[in-house]
Amino acid sequence: MDVKRVFLIVLDSFGIGYEPDADLFGDVGANTLASIVKSDRYDTPNLERFGMFNIDGVTCRPGVEAPIAAYGRLRERSMGKDTTIGHWEIAGMISPEPMPVYPDGFPEEVLAPFREQTGRGVLCNRPYSGTDVIRDYGEEHRKTGDLIVYTSADSVFQIAAHEEVVPLEELYDCCRKARAILQGKHGVGRVIARPFVGDSAANFTRTRNRHDFSLIPPKRTMLVSLMEHGFDTYGVGKINDIFAGQGIAHTTPISDNEDGMNKTLSLMDQDFTGLCFVNLVDFDMLYGHRNDVDGYAAAATLFDRQLAEMMEKLRDDDVVLITADHGCDPGFPGTDHSREYVPMLLYGKRVKPGVSIGTRSSFADIAATVLEMFGISESLDGTSFWGEVKGTGEK
């Protein structure tokens, strides 16, 4: 075993340029990183030292002379650009078929059993912005008790409800009922509870009590493999939700990116052997989808400051791997995810600094690499690059 602990951090939606098949997704020209570096609130010296701007195809800023990490970019092989498919691929499972989407809303064969089982009516039933939908339907929901059901360009069934009208546990139960209905051809990636508060359309606000109910991954992932081989698996943020708890021994909820990193830093004080898998969703949820370039840039800057703390706490047999699950370019037309390459930055004393792995053909190469670090031989999707970047452990 070459490494004792791996800290795998997903900067949710931190794409670095559109992929060759971006035309299939309407994303030609998208480049999340290139958009946010234009902001005067962007300042990421540690990511730059790691080699973020040395990666193939990244031309928005010059690279550094001697990167201190191994670096490269990963192309998505799965047919999608959403959180679930992206994370599943990172964990070693390529999805050749896209998950179902509903640009015209959900059919009656879904809604009829949903209404019957929940005892509540349905409002909206169309693609909608999460903030706009509570503004436009929140008052009617409060009067009728009907659930606000909506979707997006992603494979999601979202249920918005006021916390004083539909208590949280009832809302979560409605989501569980929807999850049971949405299987097979209607097997959306996620059913999402979207609670909100406020006394009028002018001040309706979504709360932090969101909860995702994901499909169970249909194939084995590195998380299941690690657990079966006796390694610890920690999920920070929505990792547990994304994998429907499969292969996650310990889960840590978070309130925002800063809290997520603080809790990860606390976990670094614990003595464990295995993987700590972290998702920082604010990049996507708060800034990418809302076309907030400055907010996204500021979030990257804050992460970079906390990354410095992580670097100080890394032990000799620790590795940190930074990547993303898709893009969500805040400077690109529209508010949806974008089909982009994602970065791979690998740092630690066990890693040879300054090694470029070029462009890899799948996010799943991360899973293969992590398993090889822990001495596990298993044929998941993906090809390990550990042999290219493995160092001696010496400074």
Solvent accessible surface area in square Angstrom, and as a share of the most:
residue,aa,sasa,rsa
1,M,135,0.60
2,D,42,0.22
3,V,2,0.01
4,K,52,0.22
5,R,0,0.00
6,V,0,0.00
7,F,0,0.00
8,L,0,0.00
9,I,0,0.00
10,V,0,0.00
11,L,1,0.00
12,D,0,0.00
13,S,0,0.00
14,F,0,0.00
15,G,0,0.00
16,I,5,0.02
17,G,9,0.09
18,Y,100,0.38
19,E,1,0.01
20,P,84,0.53
21,D,23,0.12
22,A,0,0.00
23,D,94,0.49
24,L,125,0.62
25,F,47,0.19
26,G,58,0.56
27,D,8,0.04
28,V,85,0.49
29,G,44,0.42
30,A,0,0.00
31,N,38,0.20
32,T,0,0.00
33,L,1,0.00
34,A,21,0.16
35,S,16,0.10
36,I,0,0.00
37,V,15,0.09
38,K,168,0.71
39,S,11,0.07
40,D,140,0.73
41,R,126,0.46
42,Y,10,0.04
43,D,66,0.34
44,T,0,0.00
45,P,59,0.37
46,N,17,0.09
47,L,0,0.00
48,E,39,0.17
49,R,110,0.40
50,F,0,0.00
51,G,0,0.00
52,M,0,0.00
53,F,7,0.03
54,N,43,0.22
55,I,3,0.02
56,D,60,0.31
57,G,51,0.49
58,V,13,0.08
59,T,124,0.72
60,C,45,0.27
61,R,78,0.29
62,P,121,0.76
63,G,36,0.34
64,V,49,0.28
65,E,179,0.80
66,A,77,0.59
67,P,14,0.09
68,I,49,0.25
69,A,0,0.00
70,A,0,0.00
71,Y,23,0.09
72,G,0,0.00
73,R,46,0.17
74,L,0,0.00
75,R,77,0.28
76,E,4,0.02
77,R,126,0.46
78,S,0,0.00
79,M,67,0.30
80,G,10,0.09
81,K,29,0.12
82,D,11,0.06
83,T,1,0.00
84,T,1,0.00
85,I,0,0.00
86,G,0,0.00
87,H,0,0.00
88,W,4,0.02
89,E,0,0.00
90,I,0,0.00
91,A,0,0.00
92,G,1,0.01
93,M,4,0.02
94,I,24,0.12
95,S,11,0.07
96,P,97,0.61
97,E,129,0.58
98,P,84,0.53
99,M,25,0.11
100,P,36,0.23
101,V,76,0.44
102,Y,22,0.08
103,P,96,0.60
104,D,134,0.70
105,G,11,0.10
106,F,7,0.03
107,P,46,0.29
108,E,100,0.45
109,E,103,0.46
110,V,2,0.01
111,L,9,0.04
112,A,46,0.35
113,P,38,0.24
114,F,1,0.00
115,R,82,0.30
116,E,143,0.64
117,Q,85,0.38
118,T,21,0.12
119,G,67,0.64
120,R,54,0.20
121,G,20,0.19
122,V,30,0.17
123,L,18,0.09
124,C,26,0.15
125,N,35,0.18
126,R,120,0.44
127,P,49,0.31
128,Y,47,0.18
129,S,52,0.33
130,G,12,0.12
131,T,59,0.34
132,D,47,0.24
133,V,0,0.00
134,I,5,0.02
135,R,124,0.45
136,D,67,0.35
137,Y,41,0.16
138,G,0,0.00
139,E,68,0.30
140,E,81,0.36
141,H,0,0.00
142,R,85,0.31
143,K,169,0.71
144,T,74,0.43
145,G,10,0.09
146,D,34,0.18
147,L,0,0.00
148,I,0,0.00
149,V,0,0.00
150,Y,1,0.00
151,T,0,0.00
152,S,30,0.19
153,A,52,0.40
154,D,15,0.08
155,S,5,0.03
156,V,4,0.03
157,F,0,0.00
158,Q,11,0.05
159,I,0,0.00
160,A,0,0.00
161,A,0,0.00
162,H,2,0.01
163,E,42,0.19
164,E,144,0.65
165,V,38,0.22
166,V,1,0.00
167,P,75,0.47
168,L,50,0.25
169,E,116,0.52
170,E,59,0.26
171,L,1,0.00
172,Y,32,0.12
173,D,56,0.29
174,C,4,0.02
175,C,0,0.00
176,R,117,0.43
177,K,60,0.25
178,A,1,0.01
179,R,25,0.09
180,A,73,0.57
181,I,37,0.19
182,L,0,0.00
183,Q,87,0.39
184,G,71,0.68
185,K,149,0.63
186,H,25,0.11
187,G,6,0.06
188,V,0,0.00
189,G,1,0.01
190,R,13,0.05
191,V,0,0.00
192,I,2,0.01
193,A,0,0.00
194,R,27,0.10
195,P,1,0.01
196,F,0,0.00
197,V,56,0.32
198,G,23,0.23
199,D,96,0.50
200,S,36,0.23
201,A,35,0.27
202,A,103,0.80
203,N,75,0.38
204,F,21,0.09
205,T,78,0.45
206,R,51,0.19
207,T,35,0.20
208,R,126,0.46
209,N,55,0.28
210,R,54,0.20
211,H,63,0.28
212,D,4,0.02
213,F,24,0.10
214,S,9,0.06
215,L,35,0.17
216,I,109,0.55
217,P,13,0.08
218,P,102,0.64
219,K,107,0.45
220,R,96,0.35
221,T,2,0.01
222,M,0,0.00
223,L,0,0.00
224,V,35,0.20
225,S,0,0.00
226,L,0,0.00
227,M,78,0.35
228,E,116,0.52
229,H,100,0.45
230,G,69,0.67
231,F,31,0.13
232,D,45,0.23
233,T,0,0.00
234,Y,21,0.08
235,G,0,0.00
236,V,0,0.00
237,G,13,0.12
238,K,23,0.10
239,I,0,0.00
240,N,43,0.22
241,D,24,0.12
242,I,0,0.00
243,F,0,0.00
244,A,35,0.27
245,G,28,0.27
246,Q,73,0.32
247,G,8,0.08
248,I,18,0.09
249,A,53,0.41
250,H,79,0.35
251,T,71,0.41
252,T,30,0.17
253,P,101,0.64
254,I,40,0.20
255,S,53,0.34
256,D,47,0.24
257,N,12,0.06
258,E,79,0.35
259,D,32,0.17
260,G,0,0.00
261,M,1,0.00
262,N,68,0.35
263,K,70,0.30
264,T,0,0.00
265,L,12,0.06
266,S,66,0.43
267,L,14,0.07
268,M,4,0.02
269,D,96,0.50
270,Q,87,0.39
271,D,109,0.56
272,F,9,0.04
273,T,39,0.23
274,G,0,0.00
275,L,0,0.00
276,C,0,0.00
277,F,0,0.00
278,V,0,0.00
279,N,1,0.00
280,L,1,0.00
281,V,21,0.12
282,D,7,0.04
283,F,0,0.00
284,D,8,0.04
285,M,27,0.12
286,L,40,0.20
287,Y,48,0.18
288,G,0,0.00
289,H,57,0.25
290,R,115,0.42
291,N,62,0.32
292,D,53,0.28
293,V,40,0.23
294,D,66,0.34
295,G,8,0.07
296,Y,0,0.00
297,A,0,0.00
298,A,25,0.20
299,A,13,0.10
300,A,1,0.00
301,T,22,0.13
302,L,68,0.34
303,F,4,0.02
304,D,0,0.00
305,R,106,0.39
306,Q,8,0.04
307,L,0,0.00
308,A,38,0.29
309,E,87,0.39
310,M,0,0.00
311,M,31,0.14
312,E,151,0.68
313,K,74,0.31
314,L,29,0.14
315,R,86,0.31
316,D,77,0.40
317,D,38,0.20
318,D,0,0.00
319,V,0,0.00
320,V,0,0.00
321,L,0,0.00
322,I,0,0.00
323,T,0,0.00
324,A,0,0.00
325,D,0,0.00
326,H,0,0.00
327,G,0,0.00
328,C,1,0.00
329,D,10,0.05
330,P,4,0.02
331,G,50,0.48
332,F,44,0.19
333,P,114,0.72
334,G,52,0.50
335,T,67,0.39
336,D,68,0.35
337,H,3,0.01
338,S,2,0.01
339,R,4,0.01
340,E,2,0.01
341,Y,18,0.07
342,V,0,0.00
343,P,0,0.00
344,M,0,0.00
345,L,0,0.00
346,L,0,0.00
347,Y,47,0.18
348,G,12,0.12
349,K,73,0.31
350,R,69,0.25
351,V,9,0.05
352,K,91,0.39
353,P,84,0.53
354,G,34,0.33
355,V,33,0.19
356,S,52,0.34
357,I,13,0.07
358,G,17,0.17
359,T,62,0.36
360,R,33,0.12
361,S,69,0.45
362,S,1,0.01
363,F,0,0.00
364,A,0,0.00
365,D,6,0.03
366,I,0,0.00
367,A,0,0.00
368,A,18,0.14
369,T,0,0.00
370,V,0,0.00
371,L,3,0.01
372,E,76,0.34
373,M,0,0.00
374,F,6,0.03
375,G,60,0.57
376,I,14,0.07
377,S,113,0.73
378,E,57,0.26
379,S,114,0.74
380,L,29,0.15
381,D,39,0.20
382,G,31,0.30
383,T,90,0.52
384,S,33,0.21
385,F,1,0.00
386,W,2,0.01
387,G,63,0.61
388,E,82,0.37
389,V,0,0.00
390,K,88,0.37
391,G,14,0.13
392,T,119,0.69
393,G,15,0.14
394,E,135,0.61
395,K,212,0.90
